[in-house]
Amino acid sequence: MNVSRKLGILVFCGVPAIVGGGILYAVFGNYIPVFIYELLLVFAAGSYVSR
């Protein structure tokens, strides 16, 4: 997998991070669920890119 494809995957995972983080903050009203969601996305994207 080349560098441009890896960067594209990370950008593709960045959009749900921004939108999903905003939704979670609106629902729960604090940042703890947002941090957990962001960490899960980072681990998922990192494992996919590292393949």
Phi, psi and omega in degrees: 000128182275172187295320182295325178291320178297318178294323177297320178295319180294323176293319179298325177280343180287328180295311176297332178295317181289311183291313180295323177297320178294320179294316180296321178294322179293324182283313187266334176082005174216175189265354182298310177297328179294316179296320179296315178298317179296319178296320177297319178293322179296317179294319180294314180293319180295320179291325179289320182287327184286349178296000000 
